[in-house]
Amino acid sequence: MGIQAEALLGLLAGQAGDAPAANALQGFLASNYLESQLPPTRDRYLRLVERFQALFPGIPVSLARAPGRINLIGEHTDYNGLPVFPFAIHRDLAAAFGPREDGRVVLHNLDPAYPPREFRLQTAIPPYATGDWGNYLKAAARRPLHPASAA
């Protein structure tokens, strides 16, 4: 669900607003965070949405969260066909995003240690240098060379 950044900022700050959007936001937070985590989490999402609004004014914003995970059995076993036991932890990645019409992905991180990155969606997306944070998103955005064989 995309919502104007100003409205989302108001909801995160606890101001009354659109009831369906407020319910969706409350459901998102309650289903992903413990009650004790909600005040700092709201602050974190406020900073995230404020930065999005400053960089992309007027673009409807959506929020997503990806929990961190660890593999109890170890690394390198899953792609070698062996069993793994991954489970989520309370650390996570939070993202604000909005639609674009030009096929570009523009990445900004709240942490200045990670410089902005930008790439075009296409079949072959060349990676950044080894270890660059932008490669995690490039890998997720890659499309298979032969869509019929991807099934």
C-alpha positions in Angstrom: 0.0 0.0 0.0 1.5 3.3 -1.0 0.7 6.4 1.0 1.9 10.0 0.7 4.9 10.6 2.9 3.3 13.5 4.8 0.4 11.3 5.9 2.7 8.4 6.9 4.8 10.8 8.9 1.7 12.0 10.8 0.6 8.4 11.5 4.1 7.5 12.8 4.0 10.6 15.0 0.7 9.5 16.5 -1.5 12.0 14.8 -5.0 11.0 13.7 -5.4 10.4 10.0 -6.8 8.0 7.4 -8.3 5.1 9.5 -7.5 2.3 7.0 -3.9 3.5 6.6 -3.5 3.9 10.4 -4.8 0.4 10.9 -2.5 -1.0 8.3 0.5 0.8 9.8 -0.5 -0.4 13.3 -0.9 -4.0 12.1 2.5 -3.8 10.3 4.3 -2.6 13.5 2.4 -4.9 15.9 3.0 -8.0 13.7 6.7 -7.4 13.4 7.9 -5.8 16.6 7.5 -6.4 20.3 5.5 -3.8 22.3 8.7 -2.7 24.1 10.3 -2.0 20.6 7.6 0.2 19.3 8.9 3.6 20.5 12.4 3.3 19.0 10.9 1.5 16.0 8.5 4.4 15.3 11.5 6.8 15.5 13.5 4.7 13.1 10.6 4.6 10.6 10.1 8.4 11.0 13.7 9.0 10.1 13.4 6.6 7.2 10.2 8.3 5.8 11.6 11.8 6.4 14.7 10.9 4.3 12.6 9.3 1.6 10.4 12.5 1.4 13.4 14.7 1.2 15.0 12.7 -1.6 11.8 11.9 -3.5 9.1 14.6 -2.8 5.6 13.8 -3.9 6.2 10.1 -4.5 3.9 7.7 -2.6 5.9 5.7 -0.1 5.6 2.1 1.0 7.4 0.4 3.8 8.9 -3.1 3.9 10.8 -5.1 6.5 13.1 -8.1 6.1 14.1 -9.9 9.3 17.7 -10.9 9.8 18.4 -14.6 9.9 21.0 -17.0 11.0 21.6 -20.5 10.0 22.0 -22.8 13.0 23.7 -25.6 11.0 26.2 -23.4 9.2 27.0 -21.5 6.1 27.4 -22.9 2.6 25.2 -25.9 3.2 22.0 -24.7 1.5 23.5 -24.2 -2.0 25.4 -27.5 -1.7 22.1 -29.4 -1.3 22.4 -30.0 2.5 19.8 -29.2 5.1 19.9 -25.9 6.9 17.9 -24.5 9.9 17.5 -20.8 9.3 15.5 -18.7 11.8 14.7 -15.0 12.1 16.2 -12.8 14.7 15.1 -9.4 16.0 17.6 -7.4 13.9 16.1 -6.4 10.5 16.3 -4.3 7.5 13.6 -1.6 7.0 13.0 0.0 3.6 10.9 2.8 2.2 10.3 2.7 -1.5 8.1 4.1 -4.2 7.3 3.6 -7.8 9.4 4.8 -10.7 8.6 4.9 -14.4 12.1 4.9 -15.8 13.4 1.4 -14.9 16.0 2.8 -12.5 16.6 1.7 -8.9 18.0 4.4 -6.7 19.3 3.4 -3.3 20.1 5.5 -0.3 21.0 4.4 3.2 20.4 6.2 6.4 24.0 5.3 7.4 26.4 7.6 5.6 29.0 4.7 5.6 27.0 3.4 2.7 27.1 5.7 -0.3 24.1 6.1 -2.7 23.9 3.6 -5.5 21.8 3.5 -8.7 21.3 1.0 -11.4 18.9 0.2 -14.3 16.6 -2.9 -14.2 17.6 -5.1 -17.1 18.3 -8.8 -17.8 22.0 -8.7 -16.9 22.9 -6.3 -14.1 26.6 -6.1 -13.7 27.7 -6.1 -10.0 29.5 -3.4 -8.1 32.9 -4.2 -6.7 33.1 -7.2 -4.4 31.7 -6.3 -0.9 29.7 -3.3 -2.1 26.3 -3.0 -0.2 24.5 -2.3 -3.5 25.1 -5.8 -4.7 22.6 -7.2 -2.2 19.9 -5.3 -4.0 21.2 -5.9 -7.5 21.1 -9.7 -6.8 17.5 -9.5 -5.8 16.6 -7.4 -8.8 18.2 -9.6 -11.4 16.0 -11.3 -13.9 16.8 -14.8 -15.4 18.3 -14.7 -18.9 15.7 -17.3 -20.0 12.4 -16.7 -18.2 10.9 -20.1 -19.3 13.8 -22.0 -17.6 13.4 -20.1 -14.4 10.2 -22.0 -13.4 
